[in-house]
């Protein structure tokens, strides 16, 4: 036999309190269609309260309450667009002679009309509300605000007890202010479990800020019919007459309460708490009194928001002072991380705490009472899961992070302040355990058996104070603590931003340049491939045999590689002459085909990069379509410095094909036309004359400097002939470490042709180490970069074995090399037979 499942007050969360199917008996209700024409449902007491007889459903509204009253209510509904703000009509005379107050709203296509007996004149409760609001407006301290508001509401409405009840983050509530009849026990400072207000009740408090129970002993009045023809009940979420849960009524009776009213305090869109009113005998409020209470509740909510805003401003001012000091010091600090760690005592003083720790860039620094070092990794993993870029706090940390129970006597409270968007950069403030006694209004942990209300539970019958000693509990973090935490977070982020604002600007420009360079890279690759194709198809001399042709072609491709390498290495700026030489040397067809003339000019990094793009485009166009595309063509590039120190460059082509302007503007044309004006603030002009292209370019003085050496009018040197006599590598074993198979095979052919006895090729560092474990090569060629790694470990092994080697690289510099290998020869890709063989010969013992 299985036991019955234990139940607790969370069963209340399943009760559909917004569709109870009934109302309280101090008024009546009519439900009509959306135009307030036809009555569809009514409360069973409607006929008696409205002074009419007979069936009400399916009748026109005006036949029940009169034409004038129906017309008045329809006009009122036109003014009401929000069901949470019902249209109110006071002292409305009905056809029956009755005078009533009416609240009307439309929700889910149904017009809900709530009739209550006409109360006293509306002027008196409204005047009382104005007086209360005027008094409350002057209060600028939260403690006094809550005490005085409770006193004013009791004076205005006459309830025996008025409490301000604040909800905590865990859902439990605490009475923070109270005024009462002298003979009643006090609830001040007592806690009420979160289950006392079920979740669906909290949702209704947000929708409908006023809830009144005139008599806790009331017998509900059913809605006729409870369900419409579609089987749907009427939704009374915004109805003031809505019947309430029998469980709640029993809850009130157990407290001895005969009537109650609650006014929602809504701050920043969330339920902050309640103004809870209790009376120990039945008590009904008129509609005017209820409206006045609603006005006071809304003003209190706004005033709390105002005081919060003032506290925020104060915290911001305090943070600004702190930030100013931090920024001032950060401007002089060489190490920002060290500065922040040195400021730990100041951070600790800003928010009351017993200890503080900072985890920044993988390093933990702490001061005061903090968790043991062994617990920090687990703590940080938890913090990452909850912080999410915002401050996070707990005064009962062990309930959120179970391992914290081990050190709860030292640290029970934590305030987490993220220091950046980078995970695991945090400032953590700690508070020690404070053992205290909470006074609960009834045992919050007690469970109950099912009672006469069926599956729903009997609420607590005892409200005697239940004292509970709370351990592993720190002093709670206040709203101001959290505000200061946010201020610290903002200050640290601003310091980091202040230190990187210049980098951010450059980064944005770099992104633009990167996109442009990506396009240029694509453009260059296509140009290089096209140029190589042209070189292959165009022998320099018709009488050349195949061997000479291949040698000449290798020399030109190697020269093209060197030119590209010079451009890549020009990121830091350099000589204009060197740049021209690098760009134009692959295209020379005769000793006098290219002439350069001008003074010594050094371009800065930006100008060098821009001119490299422009000159490359001009050179490739000249080689493909212009003066350098046929024998006899000539290019003259001259430059001079003007009086202001600027440089004017002239590009002249002649002797090539007849030139005609291009039919469309491509990416290359955009580079030539716009790069110098846009990036350098200079000028650029290009003319397509029939005899040849002519260009003029003006580079401002701020992007260049002059050197004394003058450049005479000099033809660009003729291309060096490829290496003719291959060195003899007979009897030599060579190890190649290269991750690109095509490149490795090409190098193998060079070495085998030179007579190498054996060539051992591997593609990774691991394979190389395995090979060295069983073989001893005479010399080695190591590609520095091997995709995901390098060959430096292989170099170290070769050095220990005293086996000579050379490095090979396709990159433009040697920055990847360690200092210990700075003297090792470097051969650049693509491999040139002469270069690789001469370097290997120089390493062999026979060459010494």
Secondary structure, 3 states (H helix, E strand, C coil): CCCCCCCCHHHHHHCCHHHCCEECCCEEEEEECCCCCEEEEEECCHHHHHCCCCCCCCCEHHHHHCHHHHHHHHHHHHHCCCCCCCEEEEEEECCCCCEEEEEEEEECCEEEEEEEECCCCHHHHHHHHHHHHHHHHCCCCHHHHHHHHHHHHHHHHCCCEEEEEEECCCCCEEEEEEEECCCCCCCCCCEECHHHCCHHHHHHHHHCCEEEECCCCCCCEEEECCECCCCCECCCCCCCCECCCHHHHHHHHHCCCCEEEEEEEEECCEEEEEEEEEECCCCCCCHHHHHHHHHHHHHHHHHHHHHHHHHHHHHHHHHHHHHHHHHHHHHHCCCHHHHHHHCHHHHHHHCCCCEEEEEECCEEEEEECCCCHHHHHHHHHHHHHHHCCCCEEECCHHHHCHHHHHHCCCCCEEEEEECCCCCCCEEEEEECCCCEEEEEECCCCCCCCEECCEEEECCCCCCCEEEEEECCCCCCCCHHHHHHHHHHHHHHHHHHHHHHHHHHHHHHHHHHHHHHHHHHHHHHHHHHHHHHHHHHHCCCCCCCCHHHHHHHHHHHHHHHHHHHHHHHHHHHCEEHHHHHHHHHHHHCCCCCCEEEEEEEEEECHHHHHHHHHHHHHHHHHHHHCCHHHCCCCEEEEEEEECCCCCEEEEEEEECCCCCCCCCCCCHHHHHHHHHHHHHHCCEEEEEEECCEEEEEEEECHHHEEEEEEEEEEEECCCCCCCCCCCCCCECCEEEEECCCHHHHHHHHHHHHHCCECEEEEECCHHHHHHHHHHCCCCEEEEECEECCEECHHHHHHHHHHCCEEEEEECCCCCCCCCHHHCCCCEEECCCCHHHHHHHHHHHCHHHC
